[in-house]
Amino acid sequence: MVDKLQAHLIHANSDMMYAAIVAGNNLGQVWTIDSAESALYAVWSEYFEGVHFMGCTGSTSKSAFLAFRDNTWLPFLREKGLDCLEFSCDTQEIAVFVLAAFADHRELKQYKACVFKLPQGGSVNAVAPLASYDITEVDACFAGQLSKIENRDILMKIITQTCGGMLQFLEHGVGFVALQNNRICSFALTHFHYLDTCCVGVETFEPHKRKGLSSQLSSLLCARIAQRGGRIWWDCHVDNIASVKTAQKIGLVVSHDYDIYWFDI
């Protein structure tokens, strides 16, 4: 069933973060809007707390779509304590359909996100290490010592929300952390994976920001992905200047951008 769903929903230009959920590699849910085989599907990400519409709109009516919104989607979000409905679309055809269905929502807002990739034949730029931090890979050895790290919950929350837990992460994931006095100061992880594509995420905490940690860990992470023959998918808001500059610094280039929409519920 999963293989059939992947074949129907995922194409070369699909959002790999949601393709990973369809494939069962990362946490989320997949809803069909109606029962037809060629229907529109809604893919929920537990990590992003948003929905990505995939499939096709040929057999889906506006009334069926709005019924899904009112009877499934909104109750689901309210049960999770969320106060807004956020979504994106896998194709322009789907976006036209969904936005037309939501035409009565005058308060509909949007922002742009962009995806960076390593260019064909390119390599990840190395970044000089910072001597005041201990850099370690998130592997089985690190997992065995995790209890000694005071703020380990920060890391485990991300790993649990994306793939379910440390064991699942170690099977497919790659990650690096910067430590100081048994505390995590920064980390770079593969949050999602679909086939050979790895979607990465980076975070640095105060007072360690603006020291180059994000660039150093991102470089290590992306180089390791490339070394293993994987493809890099770096997704961020276009106005997240720090993330954009970090991606560019390590040699990634913009592949495309897309719109994310939301409105309060």
The 8 nearest C-alpha neighbors of each residue, nearest first, counted from 0:
[[1, 3, 2, 4, 5, 6, 22, 7],
 [0, 2, 4, 3, 5, 22, 21, 23],
 [3, 1, 5, 4, 0, 6, 22, 7],
 [4, 2, 0, 6, 1, 5, 7, 8],
 [5, 3, 1, 7, 6, 2, 8, 0],
 [6, 4, 2, 8, 9, 7, 3, 1],
 [5, 7, 3, 4, 8, 9, 2, 10],
 [6, 8, 4, 5, 9, 3, 54, 37],
 [9, 7, 54, 5, 53, 6, 4, 10],
 [10, 8, 5, 13, 6, 7, 18, 11],
 [9, 11, 13, 12, 8, 6, 7, 5],
 [10, 12, 13, 9, 14, 15, 18, 8],
 [13, 11, 10, 14, 89, 9, 15, 90],
 [14, 12, 10, 11, 9, 89, 15, 18],
 [13, 15, 16, 17, 18, 12, 89, 9],
 [16, 14, 18, 17, 13, 19, 193, 196],
 [15, 17, 19, 14, 18, 191, 198, 20],
 [16, 18, 20, 19, 15, 14, 21, 42],
 [17, 19, 15, 21, 20, 16, 22, 14],
 [18, 20, 193, 22, 17, 24, 16, 192],
 [21, 19, 25, 23, 17, 22, 18, 24],
 [20, 22, 18, 23, 19, 5, 17, 29],
 [23, 21, 19, 20, 24, 18, 5, 1],
 [22, 24, 20, 21, 25, 19, 26, 1],
 [25, 23, 19, 22, 20, 162, 192, 26],
 [26, 24, 162, 20, 161, 23, 19, 191],
 [27, 25, 162, 161, 45, 20, 44, 163],
 [28, 26, 44, 45, 43, 20, 25, 29],
 [27, 29, 43, 42, 30, 44, 26, 20],
 [28, 30, 42, 41, 43, 31, 21, 40],
 [31, 29, 41, 40, 42, 32, 28, 43],
 [30, 32, 40, 33, 39, 41, 38, 29],
 [31, 33, 39, 40, 64, 67, 30, 38],
 [34, 32, 31, 35, 38, 59, 63, 39],
 [33, 35, 36, 31, 38, 32, 37, 59],
 [36, 34, 38, 37, 33, 58, 59, 31],
 [37, 35, 38, 34, 33, 58, 7, 39],
 [38, 36, 35, 55, 58, 39, 57, 54],
 [39, 37, 35, 36, 58, 55, 59, 33],
 [38, 40, 54, 55, 56, 32, 53, 31],
 [41, 39, 31, 53, 30, 32, 52, 54],
 [40, 42, 52, 30, 51, 29, 50, 31],
 [43, 41, 29, 51, 50, 28, 52, 30],
 [42, 44, 50, 28, 27, 49, 29, 45],
 [45, 43, 27, 47, 46, 48, 49, 50],
 [44, 46, 27, 48, 26, 47, 160, 43],
 [45, 47, 160, 44, 48, 161, 26, 157],
 [46, 48, 49, 44, 45, 43, 50, 161],
 [49, 47, 45, 44, 46, 43, 50, 85],
 [48, 50, 85, 47, 86, 44, 43, 51],
 [51, 49, 43, 86, 42, 41, 85, 44],
 [50, 52, 87, 42, 88, 86, 41, 53],
 [53, 51, 41, 88, 40, 89, 42, 87],
 [54, 52, 40, 89, 8, 39, 41, 51],
 [55, 53, 8, 39, 40, 38, 7, 37],
 [56, 54, 39, 38, 57, 37, 53, 93],
 [55, 57, 59, 39, 58, 38, 93, 54],
 [58, 56, 55, 59, 38, 37, 39, 60],
 [57, 59, 38, 56, 60, 37, 35, 55],
 [60, 58, 56, 57, 38, 39, 63, 33],
 [61, 59, 63, 62, 64, 58, 56, 57],
 [60, 62, 64, 63, 100, 65, 59, 96],
 [61, 63, 65, 60, 64, 66, 59, 100],
 [64, 62, 66, 60, 61, 65, 67, 59],
 [63, 65, 61, 67, 66, 62, 32, 60],
 [66, 64, 68, 62, 67, 63, 69, 61],
 [65, 67, 63, 69, 68, 64, 70, 62],
 [68, 66, 64, 71, 65, 70, 69, 32],
 [69, 67, 72, 65, 66, 71, 73, 70],
 [68, 70, 66, 73, 67, 71, 65, 72],
 [71, 69, 67, 66, 68, 72, 74, 73],
 [72, 70, 67, 74, 68, 73, 69, 75],
 [71, 73, 68, 75, 74, 67, 76, 69],
 [72, 74, 76, 75, 69, 68, 71, 77],
 [75, 73, 77, 76, 72, 71, 78, 70],
 [74, 76, 72, 78, 73, 77, 71, 79],
 [77, 75, 79, 73, 81, 78, 74, 72],
 [78, 76, 80, 74, 79, 81, 75, 73],
 [79, 77, 75, 80, 76, 74, 81, 73],
 [78, 80, 76, 77, 81, 75, 74, 82],
 [79, 81, 77, 78, 76, 82, 75, 83],
 [82, 80, 76, 77, 79, 83, 78, 84],
 [81, 83, 264, 263, 80, 77, 84, 76],
 [84, 82, 263, 264, 262, 81, 85, 261],
 [83, 85, 261, 262, 263, 264, 86, 82],
 [86, 84, 261, 49, 260, 83, 50, 262],
 [85, 87, 50, 260, 51, 49, 259, 261],
 [86, 88, 51, 259, 260, 52, 258, 50],
 [89, 87, 52, 51, 94, 90, 93, 53],
 [88, 90, 53, 13, 52, 14, 93, 51],
 [91, 89, 93, 92, 88, 94, 53, 13],
 [90, 92, 94, 93, 95, 89, 88, 96],
 [93, 91, 95, 90, 94, 96, 56, 55],
 [92, 94, 96, 90, 91, 95, 88, 97],
 [95, 93, 91, 97, 96, 88, 92, 98],
 [96, 94, 92, 98, 93, 97, 99, 91],
 [95, 97, 93, 99, 94, 98, 100, 92],
 [98, 96, 100, 94, 99, 95, 93, 101],
 [97, 99, 101, 100, 95, 96, 94, 102],
 [100, 98, 102, 96, 101, 97, 95, 94],
 [99, 101, 97, 98, 102, 61, 96, 65],
 [100, 102, 98, 99, 103, 104, 97, 107],
 [103, 101, 99, 104, 100, 98, 105, 107],
 [102, 104, 101, 105, 100, 99, 106, 107],
 [105, 103, 106, 102, 107, 101, 262, 100],
 [106, 104, 107, 103, 102, 101, 108, 262],
 [105, 107, 104, 262, 108, 263, 261, 103],
 [106, 108, 262, 105, 104, 261, 260, 109],
 [109, 107, 261, 260, 262, 106, 110, 259],
 [110, 108, 260, 259, 261, 258, 107, 111],
 [109, 111, 259, 258, 260, 112, 108, 236],
 [112, 110, 258, 257, 237, 236, 259, 256],
 [111, 113, 236, 237, 235, 257, 256, 258],
 [112, 114, 256, 235, 234, 255, 237, 236],
 [113, 115, 234, 233, 254, 255, 253, 256],
 [114, 116, 253, 233, 252, 254, 251, 232],
 [117, 115, 251, 231, 232, 252, 254, 118],
 [116, 118, 251, 121, 252, 231, 119, 250],
 [119, 117, 121, 120, 116, 252, 251, 122],
 [120, 118, 121, 117, 122, 116, 230, 252],
 [119, 121, 118, 122, 117, 123, 225, 250],
 [122, 120, 118, 119, 117, 123, 250, 251],
 [123, 121, 124, 120, 250, 117, 222, 118],
 [122, 124, 250, 249, 222, 125, 218, 221],
 [125, 123, 249, 250, 122, 126, 218, 248],
 [124, 126, 218, 123, 127, 249, 219, 215],
 [127, 125, 215, 128, 218, 124, 214, 249],
 [126, 128, 125, 129, 215, 211, 214, 130],
 [129, 127, 130, 126, 215, 212, 132, 211],
 [130, 128, 131, 132, 127, 212, 211, 215],
 [129, 131, 132, 128, 133, 127, 134, 179],
 [130, 132, 129, 133, 179, 128, 178, 177],
 [133, 131, 179, 130, 178, 177, 129, 134],
 [132, 134, 178, 177, 179, 135, 131, 130],
 [135, 133, 177, 176, 132, 178, 175, 136],
 [136, 134, 176, 175, 133, 137, 177, 141],
 [135, 137, 175, 138, 174, 176, 141, 134],
 [136, 138, 174, 175, 141, 135, 173, 142],
 [139, 137, 141, 140, 136, 142, 169, 174],
 [140, 138, 142, 141, 143, 169, 137, 166],
 [139, 141, 143, 142, 138, 144, 137, 136],
 [140, 142, 144, 138, 143, 139, 137, 145],
 [143, 141, 139, 145, 144, 140, 138, 137],
 [142, 144, 140, 141, 145, 139, 146, 138],
 [143, 145, 141, 142, 146, 147, 140, 148],
 [146, 144, 142, 147, 148, 143, 141, 151],
 [145, 147, 148, 144, 151, 143, 149, 142],
 [148, 146, 145, 144, 149, 181, 151, 182],
 [149, 147, 181, 151, 145, 146, 182, 150],
 [148, 150, 182, 151, 181, 147, 146, 183],
 [151, 149, 152, 148, 182, 153, 183, 154],
 [150, 152, 153, 148, 154, 149, 155, 145],
 [153, 151, 155, 150, 154, 156, 149, 157],
 [154, 152, 151, 156, 155, 150, 157, 183],
 [153, 155, 152, 151, 156, 157, 158, 186],
 [156, 154, 152, 158, 157, 153, 159, 151],
 [155, 157, 159, 154, 153, 158, 152, 160],
 [158, 156, 160, 155, 159, 154, 161, 153],
 [157, 159, 155, 161, 156, 160, 164, 162],
 [158, 160, 163, 164, 156, 157, 161, 162],
 [161, 159, 46, 157, 158, 163, 156, 162],
 [162, 160, 158, 25, 159, 26, 46, 190],
 [161, 163, 25, 26, 159, 158, 164, 160],
 [164, 162, 159, 160, 161, 167, 158, 26],
 [165, 163, 159, 167, 166, 158, 162, 168],
 [164, 166, 168, 167, 169, 158, 159, 163],
 [167, 165, 169, 168, 164, 170, 163, 139],
 [168, 166, 170, 165, 169, 164, 162, 163],
 [167, 169, 172, 165, 170, 166, 171, 162],
 [170, 168, 166, 172, 167, 171, 165, 138],
 [169, 171, 167, 168, 172, 166, 165, 173],
 [172, 170, 169, 168, 173, 167, 192, 189],
 [173, 171, 168, 169, 189, 170, 174, 188],
 [174, 172, 189, 188, 137, 220, 171, 175],
 [173, 175, 188, 137, 187, 136, 220, 189],
 [176, 174, 136, 187, 137, 135, 186, 216],
 [177, 175, 186, 135, 185, 134, 178, 136],
 [176, 178, 134, 185, 184, 133, 132, 183],
 [179, 177, 183, 133, 182, 184, 132, 181],
 [178, 180, 182, 181, 132, 133, 183, 184],
 [181, 179, 182, 178, 183, 148, 132, 149],
 [182, 180, 148, 179, 178, 149, 147, 183],
 [181, 183, 179, 178, 180, 148, 149, 150],
 [184, 182, 178, 185, 177, 150, 176, 179],
 [183, 185, 177, 178, 204, 203, 182, 207],
 [186, 184, 203, 177, 202, 176, 183, 204],
 [185, 187, 176, 202, 175, 201, 177, 188],
 [186, 188, 201, 175, 174, 200, 216, 217],
 [189, 187, 174, 200, 199, 190, 173, 201],
 [188, 190, 199, 198, 173, 172, 191, 197],
 [189, 191, 199, 198, 188, 161, 200, 192],
 [192, 190, 198, 16, 189, 197, 19, 25],
 [191, 193, 197, 19, 196, 198, 194, 24],
 [192, 194, 19, 196, 195, 15, 18, 197],
 [193, 195, 196, 192, 197, 19, 229, 22],
 [196, 194, 229, 230, 193, 197, 192, 228],
 [197, 195, 230, 193, 192, 194, 229, 231],
 [198, 196, 192, 231, 232, 189, 191, 230],
 [199, 197, 232, 191, 189, 190, 233, 192],
 [200, 198, 189, 190, 188, 233, 197, 232],
 [199, 201, 188, 187, 190, 189, 202, 198],
 [200, 202, 187, 186, 188, 213, 199, 217],
 [203, 201, 186, 185, 187, 204, 213, 200],
 [204, 202, 185, 208, 184, 213, 186, 207],
 [205, 203, 184, 207, 208, 185, 206, 202],
 [206, 204, 207, 208, 203, 184, 209, 185],
 [205, 207, 208, 204, 184, 209, 203, 210],
 [208, 206, 205, 204, 210, 184, 203, 209],
 [207, 209, 210, 205, 206, 203, 204, 212],
 [210, 208, 211, 207, 212, 213, 206, 203],
 [211, 209, 208, 212, 207, 213, 129, 214],
 [210, 212, 214, 213, 209, 215, 208, 129],
 [211, 213, 215, 214, 210, 216, 185, 203],
 [214, 212, 216, 215, 211, 217, 203, 201],
 [215, 213, 217, 211, 212, 245, 216, 218],
 [214, 216, 212, 126, 218, 217, 213, 211],
 [215, 217, 219, 218, 213, 214, 187, 220],
 [218, 216, 220, 214, 219, 215, 213, 187],
 [217, 219, 215, 221, 216, 220, 249, 222],
 [220, 218, 216, 222, 217, 221, 223, 215],
 [219, 221, 217, 223, 222, 218, 216, 174],
 [222, 220, 224, 218, 223, 219, 217, 225],
 [221, 223, 225, 219, 224, 220, 123, 218],
 [222, 224, 226, 220, 221, 225, 219, 227],
 [225, 223, 221, 229, 227, 226, 222, 220],
 [226, 224, 228, 222, 229, 227, 223, 221],
 [227, 225, 223, 228, 224, 222, 229, 221],
 [228, 226, 224, 225, 229, 223, 222, 230],
 [227, 229, 225, 226, 224, 230, 195, 223],
 [230, 228, 195, 224, 225, 227, 196, 231],
 [229, 231, 196, 195, 197, 225, 232, 224],
 [230, 232, 197, 116, 196, 198, 117, 233],
 [233, 231, 198, 116, 197, 115, 234, 199],
 [234, 232, 115, 114, 199, 198, 231, 116],
 [233, 235, 114, 113, 232, 115, 112, 236],
 [234, 236, 112, 113, 237, 114, 239, 233],
 [237, 235, 112, 239, 238, 111, 113, 234],
 [236, 238, 112, 239, 113, 111, 235, 243],
 [239, 237, 236, 240, 243, 111, 112, 235],
 [240, 238, 236, 237, 242, 241, 243, 235],
 [239, 241, 243, 238, 242, 244, 237, 236],
 [240, 242, 244, 243, 239, 245, 238, 246],
 [243, 241, 245, 244, 240, 239, 246, 235],
 [244, 242, 240, 246, 245, 241, 239, 247],
 [245, 243, 247, 241, 246, 242, 248, 240],
 [244, 246, 248, 242, 247, 243, 214, 241],
 [247, 245, 243, 251, 244, 248, 249, 242],
 [246, 248, 244, 251, 250, 245, 249, 252],
 [249, 247, 245, 250, 246, 244, 214, 124],
 [248, 250, 124, 247, 123, 246, 218, 251],
 [251, 249, 247, 123, 248, 124, 246, 252],
 [250, 252, 117, 247, 116, 246, 115, 249],
 [251, 253, 115, 116, 247, 117, 254, 118],
 [254, 252, 115, 255, 114, 116, 113, 251],
 [253, 255, 115, 114, 116, 252, 256, 113],
 [256, 254, 114, 253, 113, 257, 115, 112],
 [255, 257, 113, 112, 114, 111, 258, 254],
 [256, 258, 112, 111, 113, 259, 255, 87],
 [259, 257, 111, 110, 112, 87, 260, 109],
 [258, 260, 87, 109, 110, 86, 111, 257],
 [261, 259, 109, 86, 108, 85, 87, 258],
 [262, 260, 85, 84, 108, 107, 86, 109],
 [261, 263, 107, 84, 83, 108, 106, 264],
 [262, 264, 83, 82, 84, 261, 106, 107],
 [263, 83, 82, 84, 262, 73, 81, 77]]
